[in-house]
Amino acid sequence: MDSELLKVMITAGAAFAGAILAGWMTQRTSRKTLFVNTVTTERAAWRSDLRTQTAELVTLAHAALERPTETLADFHERRVGVRLRVNPGGGRDHPLDQAILESLAALPDLLRPAAGSADRASVLAQLERLEACVQLLPKQEWDKSKDEARTGKLQAARA
C-alpha cells in the first residue's frame, strides 16, 4: 500500500511540475509573440509614415522650385518630419540613413532663391537620391520584419 501511495504521489508531483513548466513556457511564448507583433506593427507604421512624409516633401520641393516663398515653410516642416524618422547617427552602420540626412541637409540651400532662382538640376538630383534611399530603407525594414515574424526573434535594433 505504501508503495502504491508513493507511486501516486510521484506521478501527481511530476504532473504538477509538468503543468507548471508548460504554463511558464506558454506565458513566455505568448509574451514574446506579443512583443514581436507590437514591434512589427510599429515598424509598419514607421514605413508608412516615412513614405508619406517623403512624398509630401518631394511635392513641396517641386512646388518650391516654382513658388519658393509660398511653400518653403511647409517644405521645412516635412523635411523635419522625414529627418525625425531616420537614424540620427547615420554613419557606416546605416548608410541609407546617412544619405537621407545628407540630402535633407542639402535641399534647403539648393531651394533658397538666390539671385532669382534655385539650382533646379541640383534640387532634382538630391530629390532623386532621397527618393531612392527612402525606397530602399523601408524595404530593408520590411525584410527584417518578415524574418522576425517568421522566427519570432527580433533582429538587432537600428541604433
C-alpha positions in Angstrom: 0.0 0.0 0.0 2.8 2.4 0.9 4.5 1.7 -2.5 1.2 2.4 -4.3 0.7 5.7 -2.5 4.3 6.6 -3.2 3.8 5.9 -6.9 0.6 8.0 -7.0 2.4 10.9 -5.2 5.4 10.8 -7.5 3.0 10.7 -10.5 1.0 13.6 -9.1 4.1 15.6 -8.4 5.5 15.0 -11.9 2.2 16.0 -13.4 2.1 19.2 -11.3 5.7 20.1 -12.2 4.9 19.4 -15.9 1.8 21.7 -15.7 3.9 24.5 -14.0 6.6 24.2 -16.7 4.1 24.1 -19.5 2.3 27.2 -18.1 5.6 29.0 -17.8 6.6 28.1 -21.3 3.2 29.2 -22.7 3.4 32.5 -20.9 6.9 33.1 -22.1 6.0 32.3 -25.7 2.9 34.5 -25.5 4.8 37.5 -24.2 7.5 37.0 -26.9 4.9 36.8 -29.6 3.1 39.9 -28.4 6.3 41.8 -28.3 7.3 40.8 -31.8 3.8 41.6 -33.1 4.0 45.0 -31.4 7.4 45.8 -32.9 6.3 44.6 -36.3 3.2 46.7 -36.2 5.2 49.8 -35.2 7.7 49.2 -38.0 4.8 49.0 -40.5 3.5 52.4 -39.2 7.0 53.8 -39.4 7.4 52.7 -43.0 4.1 54.2 -44.0 4.9 57.5 -42.2 8.3 57.7 -43.8 6.8 57.2 -47.3 4.0 59.7 -46.7 6.3 62.4 -45.3 8.8 61.9 -48.1 6.2 62.1 -50.8 4.9 65.3 -49.4 8.4 66.7 -49.0 9.2 65.9 -52.7 5.9 67.5 -53.8 6.7 70.6 -51.8 10.2 70.8 -53.1 8.9 70.7 -56.7 6.4 73.5 -55.8 9.2 75.5 -54.1 11.1 75.5 -57.4 8.2 77.4 -58.9 6.9 79.4 -55.9 9.6 79.4 -53.2 8.1 82.0 -50.8 4.7 80.2 -50.7 5.9 76.7 -50.0 9.2 76.8 -48.1 7.6 76.7 -44.6 5.6 73.6 -45.4 8.7 72.1 -47.1 10.8 72.6 -43.9 8.0 71.0 -41.8 8.1 67.9 -44.0 11.9 67.9 -44.1 12.0 67.7 -40.3 9.3 65.0 -40.3 11.4 62.8 -42.5 14.6 63.6 -40.5 12.9 62.6 -37.3 12.1 59.2 -38.8 15.6 58.1 -39.6 18.6 57.2 -37.5 20.3 60.4 -36.3 23.7 58.7 -36.2 23.7 57.5 -39.8 27.3 56.6 -40.4 28.7 53.4 -41.9 26.3 51.2 -39.9 23.3 52.9 -41.5 24.4 54.3 -44.9 20.9 54.8 -46.2 20.0 56.9 -43.1 23.2 58.9 -43.7 22.4 59.5 -47.4 18.9 60.6 -46.5 20.2 63.0 -43.8 22.7 64.5 -46.3 20.0 65.1 -48.9 17.8 66.7 -46.4 20.6 68.9 -45.3 21.5 70.0 -48.8 18.0 70.7 -50.1 17.2 74.0 -48.1 20.3 75.7 -49.5 19.6 74.5 -53.0 16.0 75.7 -52.8 16.9 79.1 -51.3 16.1 81.7 -54.0 19.4 83.3 -54.5 19.7 85.7 -57.5 16.1 84.9 -58.6 16.1 81.1 -58.9 17.0 77.9 -57.2 19.5 75.4 -58.7 16.9 73.2 -60.4 19.2 70.4 -61.6 20.8 70.1 -58.1 17.5 70.1 -56.4 16.2 67.4 -58.7 19.4 65.3 -58.2 19.0 65.5 -54.4 15.3 64.6 -54.6 16.2 61.6 -56.8 18.8 60.5 -54.3 16.4 61.0 -51.4 13.6 59.0 -53.1 16.0 56.1 -53.9 17.2 55.9 -50.3 13.7 56.1 -48.9 12.6 53.4 -51.2 15.4 51.1 -50.0 15.3 51.8 -46.3 11.7 50.6 -45.7 12.4 47.6 -47.9 15.2 46.6 -45.6 13.0 47.1 -42.6 10.2 45.1 -44.2 12.5 42.2 -44.9 13.7 42.4 -41.3 10.1 42.4 -40.0 9.2 39.4 -42.2 12.1 37.4 -40.7 11.2 38.4 -37.2 7.5 37.4 -37.7 8.6 34.0 -39.2 11.2 33.2 -36.5 9.7 35.0 -33.5 13.1 36.6 -32.8 13.9 40.3 -33.1 16.9 41.2 -35.0 19.4 43.8 -33.9 17.7 47.1 -33.4 18.6 50.1 -35.6 20.6 52.2 -33.3 
